[in-house]
Amino acid sequence: MNKWVELAMAWLPFVVLIGLWFWFSKRQGMQARGKSGVSLIDLYEQQVAETRRMNGYLERIAQTLEKHEPPRGGV
């Protein structure tokens, strides 16, 4: 029984540190702020909006290229 107590006491500091790390991570969650002071959720939403805008531009470019593509093969 004494071995179990020694083992528990040896691992206790590591378990406490890991527990604190999880607690702080959970507490901060998505409220973490970047250097600009914007939350991670706001940054994610900006990235999604930018990706959608870029996809719209690329679709328009592809449609324009398809319209102006010369016929292949002279047959």
C-alpha atoms as an extended CHARMM CRD file, in Angstrom:
* protein
*
        75  EXT
         1         1  MET       CA              0.0000000000        0.0000000000        0.0000000000  PROA      1               0.0000000000
         2         2  ASN       CA              2.9260000000        2.3090000000        0.7280000000  PROA      2               0.0000000000
         3         3  LYS       CA              4.1400000000        1.9460000000       -2.8740000000  PROA      3               0.0000000000
         4         4  TRP       CA              0.8190000000        3.2610000000       -4.1820000000  PROA      4               0.0000000000
         5         5  VAL       CA              1.0180000000        6.3380000000       -1.9850000000  PROA      5               0.0000000000
         6         6  GLU       CA              4.5780000000        7.0360000000       -3.1540000000  PROA      6               0.0000000000
         7         7  LEU       CA              3.5470000000        6.5710000000       -6.7670000000  PROA      7               0.0000000000
         8         8  ALA       CA              0.5670000000        8.9120000000       -6.3440000000  PROA      8               0.0000000000
         9         9  MET       CA              2.7280000000       11.5470000000       -4.6550000000  PROA      9               0.0000000000
        10        10  ALA       CA              5.3330000000       11.2980000000       -7.4140000000  PROA      10              0.0000000000
        11        11  TRP       CA              2.7500000000       11.8250000000      -10.1660000000  PROA      11              0.0000000000
        12        12  LEU       CA              0.6640000000       14.4330000000       -8.3570000000  PROA      12              0.0000000000
        13        13  PRO       CA              2.6070000000       17.5180000000       -9.5710000000  PROA      13              0.0000000000
        14        14  PHE       CA              2.3570000000       16.4020000000      -13.2110000000  PROA      14              0.0000000000
        15        15  VAL       CA             -1.3430000000       15.6660000000      -12.9350000000  PROA      15              0.0000000000
        16        16  VAL       CA             -1.9660000000       19.0400000000      -11.2950000000  PROA      16              0.0000000000
        17        17  LEU       CA             -0.0050000000       20.8870000000      -13.9980000000  PROA      17              0.0000000000
        18        18  ILE       CA             -1.8530000000       19.0880000000      -16.7710000000  PROA      18              0.0000000000
        19        19  GLY       CA             -5.1660000000       19.7810000000      -15.0200000000  PROA      19              0.0000000000
        20        20  LEU       CA             -4.3460000000       23.4770000000      -14.7240000000  PROA      20              0.0000000000
        21        21  TRP       CA             -3.3290000000       23.5920000000      -18.3750000000  PROA      21              0.0000000000
        22        22  PHE       CA             -6.6660000000       22.0600000000      -19.4250000000  PROA      22              0.0000000000
        23        23  TRP       CA             -8.5650000000       24.3750000000      -17.1130000000  PROA      23              0.0000000000
        24        24  PHE       CA             -6.8870000000       27.5060000000      -18.5260000000  PROA      24              0.0000000000
        25        25  SER       CA             -7.3340000000       26.2570000000      -22.0820000000  PROA      25              0.0000000000
        26        26  LYS       CA            -11.0190000000       25.5750000000      -21.5320000000  PROA      26              0.0000000000
        27        27  ARG       CA            -11.4820000000       28.8900000000      -19.7470000000  PROA      27              0.0000000000
        28        28  GLN       CA             -9.9040000000       30.8800000000      -22.5560000000  PROA      28              0.0000000000
        29        29  GLY       CA            -11.5070000000       28.7720000000      -25.2720000000  PROA      29              0.0000000000
        30        30  MET       CA            -12.4350000000       30.7380000000      -28.3360000000  PROA      30              0.0000000000
        31        31  GLN       CA            -12.1240000000       34.0310000000      -26.4680000000  PROA      31              0.0000000000
        32        32  ALA       CA             -8.3830000000       34.0400000000      -27.1010000000  PROA      32              0.0000000000
        33        33  ARG       CA             -7.2840000000       37.2740000000      -28.6810000000  PROA      33              0.0000000000
        34        34  GLY       CA             -4.7290000000       37.8030000000      -31.3630000000  PROA      34              0.0000000000
        35        35  LYS       CA             -2.2980000000       40.6990000000      -31.5060000000  PROA      35              0.0000000000
        36        36  SER       CA             -4.9580000000       42.8920000000      -33.0960000000  PROA      36              0.0000000000
        37        37  GLY       CA             -7.4050000000       42.2600000000      -30.2410000000  PROA      37              0.0000000000
        38        38  VAL       CA             -9.8280000000       40.3320000000      -32.4730000000  PROA      38              0.0000000000
        39        39  SER       CA            -11.2170000000       37.0660000000      -31.0970000000  PROA      39              0.0000000000
        40        40  LEU       CA            -10.4810000000       33.7880000000      -32.8630000000  PROA      40              0.0000000000
        41        41  ILE       CA            -14.1420000000       33.4590000000      -33.8350000000  PROA      41              0.0000000000
        42        42  ASP       CA            -14.0260000000       36.8500000000      -35.5640000000  PROA      42              0.0000000000
        43        43  LEU       CA            -10.8380000000       35.8790000000      -37.3770000000  PROA      43              0.0000000000
        44        44  TYR       CA            -12.4340000000       32.6080000000      -38.4920000000  PROA      44              0.0000000000
        45        45  GLU       CA            -15.5400000000       34.4040000000      -39.7760000000  PROA      45              0.0000000000
        46        46  GLN       CA            -13.3660000000       36.8840000000      -41.6880000000  PROA      46              0.0000000000
        47        47  GLN       CA            -11.4330000000       33.9930000000      -43.2330000000  PROA      47              0.0000000000
        48        48  VAL       CA            -14.6690000000       32.2650000000      -44.3030000000  PROA      48              0.0000000000
        49        49  ALA       CA            -15.9980000000       35.4830000000      -45.8590000000  PROA      49              0.0000000000
        50        50  GLU       CA            -12.7170000000       36.0510000000      -47.7100000000  PROA      50              0.0000000000
        51        51  THR       CA            -12.7010000000       32.4640000000      -48.9950000000  PROA      51              0.0000000000
        52        52  ARG       CA            -16.2790000000       32.7930000000      -50.2800000000  PROA      52              0.0000000000
        53        53  ARG       CA            -15.4590000000       36.0820000000      -51.9780000000  PROA      53              0.0000000000
        54        54  MET       CA            -12.3860000000       34.5770000000      -53.6220000000  PROA      54              0.0000000000
        55        55  ASN       CA            -14.3710000000       31.5370000000      -54.7850000000  PROA      55              0.0000000000
        56        56  GLY       CA            -16.9000000000       33.8740000000      -56.4230000000  PROA      56              0.0000000000
        57        57  TYR       CA            -14.1150000000       35.6420000000      -58.3180000000  PROA      57              0.0000000000
        58        58  LEU       CA            -12.5890000000       32.3540000000      -59.4350000000  PROA      58              0.0000000000
        59        59  GLU       CA            -15.9690000000       31.0780000000      -60.6620000000  PROA      59              0.0000000000
        60        60  ARG       CA            -16.4770000000       34.2350000000      -62.7040000000  PROA      60              0.0000000000
        61        61  ILE       CA            -13.0090000000       33.9010000000      -64.2220000000  PROA      61              0.0000000000
        62        62  ALA       CA            -13.6700000000       30.2500000000      -65.1020000000  PROA      62              0.0000000000
        63        63  GLN       CA            -17.0170000000       31.1080000000      -66.7380000000  PROA      63              0.0000000000
        64        64  THR       CA            -15.4220000000       33.9030000000      -68.7630000000  PROA      64              0.0000000000
        65        65  LEU       CA            -12.6340000000       31.6180000000      -69.9370000000  PROA      65              0.0000000000
        66        66  GLU       CA            -15.1480000000       28.9220000000      -70.9390000000  PROA      66              0.0000000000
        67        67  LYS       CA            -17.1280000000       31.4480000000      -73.0180000000  PROA      67              0.0000000000
        68        68  HSD       CA            -14.0410000000       32.7200000000      -74.8670000000  PROA      68              0.0000000000
        69        69  GLU       CA            -12.3290000000       29.3790000000      -75.3750000000  PROA      69              0.0000000000
        70        70  PRO       CA            -11.6650000000       28.7810000000      -79.0840000000  PROA      70              0.0000000000
        71        71  PRO       CA            -12.9110000000       25.4800000000      -80.5220000000  PROA      71              0.0000000000
        72        72  ARG       CA            -10.3270000000       22.6970000000      -80.3680000000  PROA      72              0.0000000000
        73        73  GLY       CA             -9.2710000000       20.8060000000      -83.4540000000  PROA      73              0.0000000000
        74        74  GLY       CA            -10.0780000000       22.1940000000      -86.8460000000  PROA      74              0.0000000000
        75        75  VAL       CA            -12.3200000000       19.3040000000      -87.8430000000  PROA      75              0.0000000000
